[in-house]
Amino acid sequence: MHSNRLGWLLLAPTMIILFFFGVVPFFYVIWVSFHQWNPFAANPNMVFNWASNYRQVVFDAQLMASLGVTFAFVFFAVVSELILGYLLAQAFMKDFPGKAFFRTIHTLPLIMAPIIVGSIWKLMTTPSIGIIPSLVQSWFGLDLNIGQSALAAFTVTVVMDIWHWTPLVTLSLIAALVSLPPDPFEQAQIDGANKRQIFWHITLPMIAPAVVATVFIRLMDALRTVDEVLMLTGGGPGSATRYIGVHIFKEVFPRTNYGYGSAISVVVLYMTIVICWLLYVGLIAPRNTKKG
Amino acid sequence: MANVKIDNVVKRYGAVQVMHGVNVDIEHGEFVVLVGPSGCGKSTLLRMLAGLEEISDGTISIGDKVVNGVSPKDRDISMVFQSYALYPHKTVAENIGFPLKMAKRPKAEIDEKVTRAAKILDLAHLLDRFPKQLSGGQRQRVAMGRAIVRDPQVFLFDEPLSNLDAKLRVTMRVEIKELHQRLKTTIVYVTHDQIEAMTMADKIVVMRDGRVEQIGAPLDLYDRPGNVFVAGFIGSPSMNFLRGKIASADGAKQFASDSGLRLPLPDTGAPDGAEVIYGIRPEHIGVSADGTAGGVPVNVVVVEPTGSETQIFAKAGGDVIDAIVKDRIRAAPGSQIHFVIDPANVHLFDAKTEQRI
């Protein structure tokens, strides 16, 4: 009994902080999402307006367009990060001179604040002074201008996300690969499996839990990307890179449309949960039930 | 099925040489056990046979084909690891069928062969389970099932029983031997347990420090060990060794130990004064309580009765000798009894080279 009370006492600071910084804002956002609230409107007060913010969400053409480009962004970014991250993790499993150095260097993007990443990439992609348009021009003869071309802007945001977050995938896959027992791999060689078969039949299933966890983390992060993209393209040109996070930001801050912004946030949160749940049901649950 | 020829095989890790020209000929269908203390190179040799380790020098052939540069998947071998190396995410049936699936056999054939292997190994009711739901002995059998489905030329076993408890080890020992008698496939089996080696092998290869010490049938090694190492390694409990010289007394040759014991000798050509190591197995020592049958007087140190036999540790001069007898001896520690040694059972080794005389 005594130790139980001590346990709660030790947990208390964390729980209090979590309560005020996690639970309270969460319910506050839900609360706000049921109100008309724009401090610079004719009526600056919060006015309860039932679910009309949610009704507006459904008819918001810009929101639907944002969702479309967001899904495309998330798909290309996360899939590329997974493939590239796995290849890098495999490379770091082998010994080569300077391995420790490269492993440290390659994790540097991870410790950068997204806003800094956005600024760096903005500098690198600004036409006439940036290194990237210059290289693209000299290698491929293409004129890269993310201020004009929607495709270029979209591609650069995807590449920036890959640059920023692939190291996370690499690190978690290295951890997964290192912890694998060597015997099943030697056994598979003896059982007649070639490299491709070993990957599909042994490696991938054995690191699947780590892969799925990494996909979850990256998926949730990518769905709420704001600052990097805002810094790099500001959501443009037009609304080519107005991903859902950017859309919410623009509704809430420049337009001070707090009620409507909160409603979109709640909907996006709900969608994120549903997507993760679908992934869980599709990828993890069958393995668990099969194993009893 | 095939014969295996290991010809002058050398293994180096950088400048360190760990295998020094090993030669072993394995006949087609033979059960060969590589045995030795840990670090003797037996597992390395097996892994070289499997293709998991490169060979620095010499050749290994399976059948008539030199396999030095051949990758494991093309050697037509099966291997059972000490850890069993089951695929944790695959069911028993998928584990057993994996080599066939990799060989792109038709599904009907895989099912049929898996069912047959499961029947042989008594796994039929476990086919849908995952490895983590199995006991150690069952996992062991799944690993064997995976080895036998593809009908390889050679089976390799790397200490397959050392993770099992003592009772199960005996059962599995019998099962593996039975399996070999049924399948008649060449088997190379690595163990550090000389009992396993003695009971299962057609031929034992005793190794130490990357060298072959002796090759022979189990009982030949027991009866005529080629050197002190093999004599001490084969047989349990281990042979007694006494250091001393050959001496003559009353016209007969005797062994005079450094601690002053006088023991009977077989007929050997060894001259008087030659320094030798005298070996006698505990089970070849008789015990006489009163010394009427002759024998060497010794002082009892410890008596260990196990029911079927009694092991006696006794001091003679400065040496402790142990003996195993079938009789139930009641001897108090400190009391005197007599050890009776039949010269025919004595092994003599040269003190310098440690080779058999």
Interface residues (C-beta under 8 A of the other chain):
Chain A: P181 D183 P184 E186 Q187 A188 Q189 I190 D191 G192 A193 N194 Q197 H201 I202 P205 M206 A208 R287 K290 K291 G292
Chain B: A50 G51 L52 S71 P72 K73 R75 I77 S78 M79 F81 S83 Y84 A85 L86 Y87 P88 H89 K90 F98 P99 K101 M102 A103 F130 K132 Q133 R146 R150
